[in-house]
Amino acid sequence: MMHRALTIQELVRLVVNEVSRPGPLKRPSLLALALTCRAFHEAALDMLWTRQYGLGSLVQCLPKDLWTLSDDTPKGLTLREPTRPTTRQDWERFDFYARRVRSLHVIHTTLRGRSCCILSENLFRWLLSSRPSHQLIPRLSFLKLGLTDNISSGYYDSAHMLFGPQLTSLQITAREFAGYGVILATLSHLPLRSPDIQEVKAFTKPREGRYRYYHFPIEVFLTLKGLKTLWWNPTSSPVTFDVFARMATLPNLTEVNLSIINNRRATGQSGAGGAAQTLTFRTLERLTMKTTTMNDVNAFLSACRFPRLQEMILDTPFSSTSNTLDSVLRLIHERCPHTILNTIHIQCGEDAGFDEDGVQTLTVASMRRLYDFRGLQDFKLAAKMCIVLDDDAVKEMAMSWPHLEHMQLTSAAHWATPTATTLEGLAHFARYCPSLWSLIIDVQTADTVVSADVRPGGGFCNYVLEDIEFGDSTALGNCAMIGAFLNAIFPNLQQINGDYDDEGYCTVMGESWRRVWNTIEVLRMTSQWDKYANE
């Protein structure tokens, strides 16, 4: 007789969730639950079918005279033309399992390490169009569509039939130019079929050297009032600022990842909207924006406010002048909330030559514009200019950002003005930033001295930091003293200028830093000897 506790569905679900955790026995255990215990039958089947990679498993629930395994593709399915019209009974087993599917990945390839049936184009079309008035997978909430180079984009001309009222997340990827048209045509069905969708991510990867721009379907997204996350191919399909501005009307938009072009420069309009047209993105929390230049970033920020922004990522391929970057930092201070923003990434000049604007410098005066963001946890500034810092500036920075976890200052023009930051300056991070676990910064080590009477950094140390990179800086001076200093202020350091090989082992790059790392390893080894000797 079944125990009464098994009539409580919450307990049944807890047991099934525990069995379904990743591991080699996951599927056999769920099958055993589904087949041997009536109490767990429905819940176990739901878990087994909730995530599907391709439609092959569902197709095999149809009568065998409607499909056949391909002879030339072991994992493929090809359509055998039906010899009779399908009946309701033909679909009963299919629908029994289809209603359990919540997540579906439709990618025309065999996923690495996963057995997956691939449907022919004819079978895919027939499957989606055979019952036009019927929702094929009625409870689908997550859908990922993938176009590859070896099939026609027509394979997905019926993909919108998978959309349903419970769909909350859609991802589309394409690797052909035809993919753009498919994406646009597919997205046009969202307002009618999935009006409550919350997340849309569309990516395209054209062949090398061949880019084409398409009209951004803003009218589609403006009708999706429940939309929270929008990623639209940030690499090769930019939207205009006018389009971006209209997104401020979406009441639930919290995350945007876009490539934006300033369409107002050519018309001579003020900035990207003018002071009279300031836009307020009241719900936006995460913004990733790629533009052509920092001048465009400056124009956009001049026209926008982000009262709830937590994360800002700005990327421009061309270099910036010091004045423009200073203006961007000032606008971030003015337009973003000081108590909420915790992530700032700025990268400019990745594709620029060193002589585009001459040697530009960014001083601590510009950096001070961000010191009011006391909750900053993640800061990255990578620029083709000299970032001028000394130990006092580093101390001021560390004291301003006590919650810092990741810090990157990459100066691609460090050769023009060598950094004045020493290891004594880095000790301020050890003292004032106890949560810092990753640090990338240029450093000058020539005058490093370790005394037996004075502990490095005044005795303060950070036990969290494991990864530190010094860019192109060389370990100049006495490597033993440099190693001893770093080991004292960062006692749990795991790598310096490091990388991982194919087997997952850390390799220390750069001969000078390798000698420093050898010193650290020797110091730790001798400390272990002393520890065991005293026990």
N, C-alpha and C positions, 0 to 999 in steps of 0.2 A: 504494500500500500504506500502511495506517495505521501511524503511528509507534507504537512500543511504549509510549512515555510516556503515550499516550492510553488505555492499559488500566488506568492507575492512577486509581482513582475519586476519590481525594483531590485530584489535580491537575485532573481534569475539573470537580469541584465548585468549585474555586478560580476556574477560568476562567468558569464560569457565574455565580458570584457577582459577579465583576468586570463582566461584561456587564450584569447585572441592576441595577446601581447606577442611582439616579435620573438621568433625562436624557431628552431628546426621542427618542433612538434605542433606548431600552431594549427596548420590545416587538418592533419589527422585528428587532433583533439576536438576541433569544431565539428568535423564530420561524425565523430563518435557521439558527441552530444546530440547532433541533429538526428542520428539514426537510431539511437538506443534509448533515449529518454524523451517521452512526450512533453514533459514540462519545459525542456530546453529546445524543442524542435524549431519553433518559430524564431526564437531569438538567435539560435545558432545559424540558421539559414540566412537570416538578415545580415549577420556579420560576415558570412562566407561570400555573399553576393554584393555587399554594399559598395565595394570598389572593383571595377572591371577595367581591364586593359584590352580594349577592342571589343567588338560585338560578336566574336566567334563563339564564345560559350553560349550566348543566347541563341544564335542561329542554330546551333546543334540541338536546341530544345524543340525545333520544328520537325515535322515528319521528314524522313530521310529522302523522300522523293523530291524534295524542294531544294536540296543542296548536296554537294559532294566534295570530298577532299580532293585537292589538286594533285596530280601525279608528279608535276615538275617542281612544286613548291611544298615541302613537307609541312610547313606551318600555314599554308594558304588554304583559303576556301574559294571555290568558284561556283557560280550559279548554274544549276541544271534547269533549263526552262521547264516550268511547271506543266505537267500534262493535264492538269485539271485546276479549276478555280479553288482557292483556299476556302475553307469553312471555319466557322467559329471554333469548332473542336480542334482544328489544326493549331490554333493560337493559345489554347488553354494553358498548356505547359509553359510556353514562352511567357505569357502574361503573369503566370504564377511566380516566376523568378524575376521578371523585369521590374515588378513593383518594389522589389527589395533593393534595387540599384540606386545608390545615391551619388556615386562618383564614377565618371567615365572618361577614359583617355582613348581618343580615337586618333592613333598615329600610324601611318602606313609604313611601319617597320617593326621588326621583332626587337622588343626592348631587351637590353643587355641583362642577361641572367634571368630572364622571365619568358616562359613559354607563352606565346601569344598568337592566336589565329589572325590572319590578315584577310580581310574580305576583298573580293574583286570589286571593281567599280560597278559592274552590273548588279551584283548582289547587294551592294550598299544602297544603290538607288532603289532597287525593288523593295528592299526591306523598309525603307523610310516612306515610300510612296504607295505601298500595297494597301494601307488602310488610312487614307488621307484625314479622315475625321477622328482617328484614334491617336492618343498620345502614346508613343512607343515606349518611353520610360517615364511614367507619370510622376515619380518622386525624385527625379534627377535634380540635384542641387549644385553639383560641380561638373563642368564639362571642359575638356582640353582637346582642341582640334589641332592636328599637325599636318602641314603640307610638306612634302619632300620633293626632291628633284626628279624622281623617277616615275611620277604619276601625273596625270592631267589634273588641272584644277577643277575640272568638271566632276571629279570624284566627290567634291564637297558642295555641289550645287543644290543638294537637298539637305545639307547639314542643319539648316534652321529648323527642320522638322523635329530635331531633338530638343529644341527649346520648349520649355513648359513654364507654367506659373510658379513652380517652386525653384526654378533655377536662380541661384544667388551669385554664382561665380562662373565666368567664362574666360578662357584663355585660348588665343589663336596664334599659331606660329606659321610662318611661310618662308620658303627659300627661293621662290621664283617670283618674277615680276607679276605673273598672273595672280599670285597670292594676294596682292593689294586689292585687285578687283573683287576677288572672292571675299576678302575680309569686309570690304565696304558693303557688298551685297548682303552678306550674312548679318552684319550688324544692323542693317536697316529693318530686320524683322524683330528686333528686340522689343521695341515699344509695344507691339501688339501681342507677342507671344510670351515675353518675360518682363512685364512692366516693373516688377519689384526687384530686379537684379541689383546687386550691391557692388560687384567687382567685375571690371572688364580690363583685360590685359591683352594687347595685340602687338605682336612682334613680327618684323620682316627682316630678312637677311639677303639682300640682293647679291648677285655675283660680283666679284671684285672689280672695281672700276666702273660699275654700271649702276647708277642711281636714278630714280625717277620719283618726282613728287606728285602726290595725289591730294585732292580736296579732302579736308578733314570733315567728317560728317557730324558737325557740331549739333545740327538740328536733332539728330537721333539722341544724343546724350542729354540735351536740355530737357527732354521729356521724361527722362529716367530720374524721378525725384528721390528714389531710394539709393541712388548711386553714391558709394562711399570711396571706392578706389578706381582710379583711371590711369592706366599706363598705355601710352600710344607711341610705340616705336621711337624711343628717344634718339635713335642714331640717324635715321634717314628719311623721316617724314615729318618735317616741322609744321607747327601750326602758327598762325599769325597771332599777334598780341590781341587783336580784336576778338578772336575766337577764345583765347585764354580769358579775356575779360568777362565774356558772357558766362563762363563757368562759375563766376561768383554768385550766380543766381541759384545754383544747386544747393538745396538746404542741408544736405547730409554729407557733402564731399569732404573727406578727411585726408585723402592721399592722392597726389598727382605726380606723374613722372612723364615729362614732355620735353620735346625739343621745340624751341620757340624762335620765331624770326620777328624782327621789328619791322612791321609793314608800314609804319608811320614815318620813317625817316624820309622815304621818297616823296611823301606828300607834304613835307615841311611842317607837320604838326608838332606841337611841343612835347618833347620827351616821348613817352609811350601812352600818354593820355592827358597830360596836363594836370595842374593842381586842382582844377575844377572837376575833374573826373576821377578822383581818388576812389579806388575799389577796395572793398573790405571783404575778405574771404573769412567769414565768421566761424566756420567749422573746420577749416583746413589745419591739419596737424603735421603733415609731412609733405615737403615740396622738393622735388628733384627737377632742376631746370638746366637744360643745355642750350646755350646761345652761341652766336658767332664770336662776339667780343664782350668784354667787360663793360663797354659803353652801353650795350643793349641791356645787360643786367642792371646797370645803374638807372637806365630809363624805366625799366619795369618796376623796380623797387620804389622809384619816385612816385609811381601811380598806384601802389598797392599797400594795403595793411593786412597783417596776419595776427590777429589778437590771440589765437590759440595755437600758434605754430610751435611744434616741439623739435622738428628736424628740418634743416635747410641744407641742400646740396646744390652747389653751383659749379658748372663746368663750361669752360670756353677753350677752344683749341688754339686760339691765338693769344699772344702775350698782351700784357696790360701795362699802362703807365702807372707810376706810383700814385699820381693824383686821382686817377680813376678808381684804383683799388681802394684808396683811402676813402673815397666817396661811397663806395659800396659798403665798406665796413661801417661808415657813419649811418647809412640808411638802414642797415640791419639793426643797429642800435635803436633807431627811431621807429621802425616799422614792426618790430617783433617784441613779444613780451619778455621782459628780463627774468621773470620768475619761472617761466615754462620752457623756453628754448634750451635744449640740452645737447643738441648736435649741430655743428657747423662744419661743413666741408666746402672748401673753395679750391678749385684747380684751374689754373689758367696758363696757357702757353705750352701745352703738351706737344703741339705740332709746329711751334714757332722756332725760328732761327734766333741765334743769340744777338743779332744786330738789328732786329726789327725796330726797336725803339731806343737803341743804345742800352747802356747798363743802368737799369732802374733799381732803386733801393726802397725798401720798406722799413721804417723805423718803429721804435717802440711807441712813438706818439700815435701812430695809426693803430697799433695793437690795443692801446688803452681804450679805444672805442668799444671794445667787447668785454671789458672787465666787469661791467655791471651784470653780466649773465653769470650770476654766482652759482647756478646749478649746472653749469656746463660740464658734460661728461665726455664728450667726444669732439675733438677739435683737429681739423686738418687744413693746412695751408700749403699748397704745392704750387710754386710760381717760378717763372723764368725771370727772377730778379733776386737781388741780394736782400736777405732778411737780416737786418743789422740788430744783433742782440749782444748784451754783455751779462755778467753775473747778476747785476742789480736788476736788470730788466727781467731776467728769468725768475728772480725772487718775487718781484711784483706780480708776475703772471701766475706763479704757483700759489701765492697767497690769495689771489683773486678767484681762482678756480679750485677750491678744496675738494670738489667731488670728481675731479678729472680721472677718467679711466683710460682713455687713449689720446695720445698727443703726437701730432706729426707736423713738423716744420721742415719742408723740403725746399732748399734754395738751389735752383739749377744754375745759378750764376755765382756760386760761392767763391769761385776762383778770382773774381774781381775785387771782393772785399772779404778777406778771411774772417771767420767768426771770432768774436772775443769771448764767447762762452767757454768756460772751463769746467772741469769736473767739480770744482767747488760750487759752481752755479747749479749743476745737476743735483747736488745734495739738497737744494731747496725743494725739488720735487719729492725727494725722500722724506723731507720733514713735513711739508704742507699738503701733499697729495697722497694720502695713505691708500687710496683705491686704484692708483695708477698701475696698470698691468702691461702697457705697451707704450714705448717711447721711440720716436724717430726725430733726430735733431743733429745738427752739425756741432762739433766740439773741438776745442783746441787743448791738447794734452801736453805740450812741450815742457811746461814748468810744473808738472804734477810732483808734489813732494808728500811723502807719508812719514810722520814723526811717531816715535815710540811714546811720546808724552801727550800727544793730542790726537784724539780719534777723528777720522775723516767725517766731515759734515757735522761736527759737534756731537757725534754719537747718535744722531738720528738715522733711522734706516727704514726702508720700505720693504716689507716682506711679501708683497703681492707681485711686484714687477718681475716678469720672466723674460720679456723680449725687448731688446734695445738695438736700434740701428743708428749708426753714425754717418749714414750717407756715403759720400766720397771722402770723408775726413780720414786721415791716416793717424795711427797711434804713434805720435812723435815723442821722443824722450825715453825714459826708463819704463819698459813694459812691465817690469815687476811691480813698480810703484803704482802704475795705472791699474793693473789687475787688483792689487791690494786695496786701492781706493774704491773701485767699483764693487768689489766683494763686500766691503764694509758697509756701503750705503744701500746696496741691493743684494742681500745675502741669498736670495732665491733665484737669481738670474740664471736662465737656462740657455740663452744664446746671445751672441753679439754679431750683428751683421750676418745673421744666419739664414740658412735655407734648409729644406728637407730633401733628401735623396729619394729614389724610387721605393726604398724599403722603409721610409719613414724616419730615418735617422738624421739628426741635425748635423749639418756640415757648416763649419765656420768659414766665412769667406774673407779673403784678404790676409796676407802673410803677417802684417804688423799686428792685426787684431787676433790672429791665431796664437801669436806669442803671448798676448794679454790673456787670452782664454786659458792657455796652458798654465799660467800663473794662478788663475782662479781655481782651476782643478786641483793643483798641488796644495793650495791653501786649504781647500775643503777636505782634502784627503788627510792632511796633518791634523786638522781639527777633529776629525773622526778618531784618529789615533789617540789624541789627548783625551777624548771623551771615554773611549774604551779603557784607557789606562787608569782613569780615575774611578771606574766602576768596581 
